[in-house]
Amino acid sequence: MQKSTIQFLLINCFLAIVLVSCGSVTKNYTPKKLDKTSYQSRYFSDSKTDYVYKTNITVYGNELSGIFIAKKINDTIHRVVFTTEFGNKLLDFEISEKSFKVNSIVSELDRKILINTLKEDFRLLLKKEYLIQEQFENESDNIYKSADGKRDNYLFLSKKDQKFEKLIHASATKEKITLTFSSENNIFAERIQIVHQNIKLKIELNYFKQE
Amino acid sequence: MKTKIALLILFISGNLFAQEQKMTAAEIASFKEDVNVVSKKIKTLSTDFVQYKHLDFLSKDIETSGKMFFKEPSLLSWQYKKPYNYSIVFKNGKILINDEGKKSAVDIGNSKIFARINKLIVGSVSGNMFDDKEFTISYFKLKGQNLAKFVPKDATLKKYIKQIELTFDKEEATVVQVKLLESSEDYTRIVLKNKVINAKIDDSVFTN
C-alpha cells in the first residue's frame, strides 16, 4: 500500500514537472488585440553605419573577448566579422535571412556546431522585419509574437517609450535564446546581450565610441 | 603633345619611384647594420601607439590606442586605453589578459603558433627580425624612411598573416609603423610614437 502511494506521488511529481516545463512561453502574459501586423527593427538597419562593439563571449565557463563588427552591405546581407583586440580576424561571415557564407574562420573555431549557433544568433540579432500574428502584454511591455520557421520570436516593446528591449526566440514550449537591447533612441543599440537557455553561452556586445 | 605625355609618364613613374624604391644590396647591408646597432642597445622601450584596423567594407578604420612596454629579453605589455581598457602581457611563456578588470591567463608554453607570434611582436617592435629564417624579406626606400616587407614561408602562419611591413625612421633606425596584412584588403596598422628607449620600466607594468 505504502509502496504504491510513493509511486503515485512520484508519478504525480513527475507529471507536475513535465506540465510545468511544457507550459507555454506566453503563460505569464495576457492576450491582447493586435495593434500592428508588422514591426521593423532599426538596430542594424543603416547601411552607412559601421556597427562596432567590444565583445565578451562566455561559453561553458570559458571567456573569449574581441571586437564584433557588422555592416549592412546590401538590401538583404550583413557582413559580420569578429576580431581579437589586436585586430586578427577570427571569423568573417556574410549573412541574410536566407543565405549564409563563411568568408573565413580560424581553424580553432571551425566547428559546425559553433558556426550554426552563431549563424542563428546573428540572424536574430540582425533581423529587421517581423510579421506579427499575436499580441500579449505584461506590466511593462507589449509583446508581439512573430513566427520564425518552426519557432517563434517574441518581441518586447516597452509601453513607456515603445523601445524594442527584448527578443525571445522560443519553441512552442521552451525559451531558447534571449536577446536584450539597451538603446537611447531605439535606432542604435549601445548594449546587447545574447543568452542561450539550453547551452551555456552568453554573448555581450558593448558599443565603443571612437574619437 | 607627345613630349608632354612623355614628360607626364616620366613624372608619374619618377613619383612612384620616389614613394617606394627597392634598395640595392649595399643599401640593404648598411640598413640592417644600422638597425642591428640600435636594437642591440635597446634594453627597455616604451611607446604610445595608435592602432587602425582596416576592413575593406567599413567606411572608417577602427581606431584604438594606448601604451606599449618592452623589456629585455622578452617581456612585453600592450595596454589599450581608448576606447576601452584592455591589456595583454607576454611573460615567461604565458599571456596575461586584463579586460576591464577581468583577468585571465593563457599558457602558450606548448603553443607553437603563439610562440611565433610572440617572437614576431617583440621582433617587430625592436626591429630585429632580419635574421628570421621564417620570412622572405624585401627592402625598400621611402622619403625619410625605410621599409622592410616580411612574407611568411610557413603555410600555417601564412593563414593568419599574409605579410608584415615594418617602417623605420631613417635617422633613428627604429620602427615607426607596423602593418600586418591579412589579405590584400584587410590589415592592421600600428603607428608608434613618443618612443622612449632605455628608461627604467617598473616590473609592475608586466604583472597585469
HADDOCK unambig.tbl for C-alpha pairs under 7 A between the chains (distance, minus, plus):
assign (segid A and resid 50 and name CA) (segid B and resid 58 and name CA) 6.09 0.50 0.50
assign (segid A and resid 50 and name CA) (segid B and resid 59 and name CA) 6.75 0.50 0.50
assign (segid A and resid 87 and name CA) (segid B and resid 53 and name CA) 6.06 0.50 0.50
assign (segid A and resid 87 and name CA) (segid B and resid 188 and name CA) 6.05 0.50 0.50
assign (segid A and resid 208 and name CA) (segid B and resid 83 and name CA) 6.29 0.50 0.50
assign (segid A and resid 209 and name CA) (segid B and resid 83 and name CA) 6.65 0.50 0.50
assign (segid A and resid 210 and name CA) (segid B and resid 63 and name CA) 6.54 0.50 0.50
assign (segid A and resid 210 and name CA) (segid B and resid 83 and name CA) 6.39 0.50 0.50
